[in-house]
Amino acid sequence: MKITGVELRTVRMPLVSPFTTSFGTETDRLAVLVRVVGKAGRPHSQPVEVQGWGECVAMERPLYSLEYAAGALEVMRRFLVPVLFGQGPTGLGPDGEITAERVAALLEHVVGHRMAKAAVEMAVLDAQLRGTGQSLGGYLGAERHRVPAGVSVGVQPSIRELIDVVGDYLAQGYLRIKLKIRPGWDVDPVEAVRERFGDRVALQVDANAAYTLADARILRRLDAFDLLLIEQPLAEDDIRQHAELARLISTPICLDESIVSARAAADAIALGAAQVINIKAGRVGGYLEARRVHDLCRAGGIAVWCGGMLETGLGRAANAALAALPGFTLPGDVSASDRFYARDITTPFVLADGHITVPTGPGLGVAPIQDVLDAVTVDSTWLQP
Ligand SMILES: O=C(O)CCC(=O)N[C@@H](C(=O)O)c1ccccc1
């Protein structure tokens, strides 16, 4: 495909309710979307114009990771998108063609900025697949047409409100509950949910790196509640400490922030720092790297599930496709659009019998609804060679 232009569009979408984690409270989602426009050659026929969408999962503030939306926008505008036009150090070769499979290598000279790179690769991949007519799920190797939906529950103002929120999600049919925890909001909320809803509810917790090894005694108290896993209890770069903690608690440790690549996943597994891995395509640099993490974990007998970053329907569609790969044996954070948004920029993803349906159309299988997209757009930049 030959890329003829790229739009970098920033959207701001209000959340249906404040979402509180150990690192802060979100009331809206600022996201940078990438729209790639190109011409796709086809054998024995005229090239066709194609376009594809990518979503950058970097948050507005660098609190989950060191990337943030405005920074990602700048890196894409100045350093990543020009490479798609052949202006990078390695160029695109004589025909100026680019494939999604080459994007990561072409962007490798830029250090880090995995979420920005992932969004660019995702847009090129979507455009490429819309040109060939293949779905993202089909391309990645999806084996299911629907995926079990878990839901992420933020820190609540009180235990009573937590019980109401969890009860509502269970009534909607969610198959797994993830509770955000932080020091001072951990054992009590977990105990209350277990007492109210029983032992049969699939339950896990996510600390977003809020604890240290000195908190091992508190974290060990969570062993009493038969949790599926405890997600990222310690800091992103505390790999050795997570391995030490794994020897002190019986709840399986799942890593999120720490797993920035397939190599990081291999190291964490080899060091005993992770028994489960949360795969987020944006965090590892793209859906192709996400599939490599999946393949590596599957080979090592490590269960994986698909994490979420409050994506719009674009990222949600891609996550549903990823979560349909065979190694995704645990319900992920691929919830319905209305978990976060009253109005999604795509046709909303809805919960059906506790599952989210994997799109089957070409590429992502969804596209923004123009008037809804325009209503939440705060900035748009058009770049061309
Ligand atoms: O379902 C979703 O999209 C959100 C899932 C979720 O809890 N994401 C968490 C996380 O740490 O994984 C998060 C929240 C806010 C910002 C970044 C990440």
The ligand as a MOL file (V3000), in Angstrom:
LIG
                    3D

  0  0  0     0  0            999 V3000
M  V30 BEGIN CTAB
M  V30 COUNTS 18 18 0 0 0
M  V30 BEGIN ATOM
M  V30 1 O -12.1990 -1.9460 30.5050 0
M  V30 2 C -11.3960 -1.0240 30.2990 0
M  V30 3 O -11.1570 -0.5260 29.1880 0
M  V30 4 C -10.6090 -0.5120 31.4920 0
M  V30 5 C -9.9120 -1.6530 32.1280 0
M  V30 6 C -8.9920 -1.1140 33.1920 0
M  V30 7 O -9.2650 -1.2090 34.3630 0
M  V30 8 N -7.8970 -0.5000 32.7570 0
M  V30 9 C -6.9710 0.0220 33.7380 0
M  V30 10 C -5.8300 -0.9080 33.9030 0
M  V30 11 O -4.9760 -0.6370 34.7340 0
M  V30 12 O -5.8150 -1.9590 33.2350 0
M  V30 13 C -6.6060 1.4050 33.3520 0
M  V30 14 C -7.4660 2.3890 33.7550 0
M  V30 15 C -7.2090 3.7030 33.4080 0
M  V30 16 C -6.1090 4.0110 32.6350 0
M  V30 17 C -5.2530 3.0010 32.2390 0
M  V30 18 C -5.5070 1.6730 32.6010 0
M  V30 END ATOM
M  V30 BEGIN BOND
M  V30 1 2 1 2
M  V30 2 1 2 3
M  V30 3 1 2 4
M  V30 4 1 4 5
M  V30 5 1 5 6
M  V30 6 2 6 7
M  V30 7 1 6 8
M  V30 8 1 8 9
M  V30 9 1 9 10
M  V30 10 1 9 13
M  V30 11 2 10 11
M  V30 12 1 10 12
M  V30 13 1 13 14
M  V30 14 2 13 18
M  V30 15 2 14 15
M  V30 16 1 15 16
M  V30 17 2 16 17
M  V30 18 1 17 18
M  V30 END BOND
M  V30 END CTAB
M  END
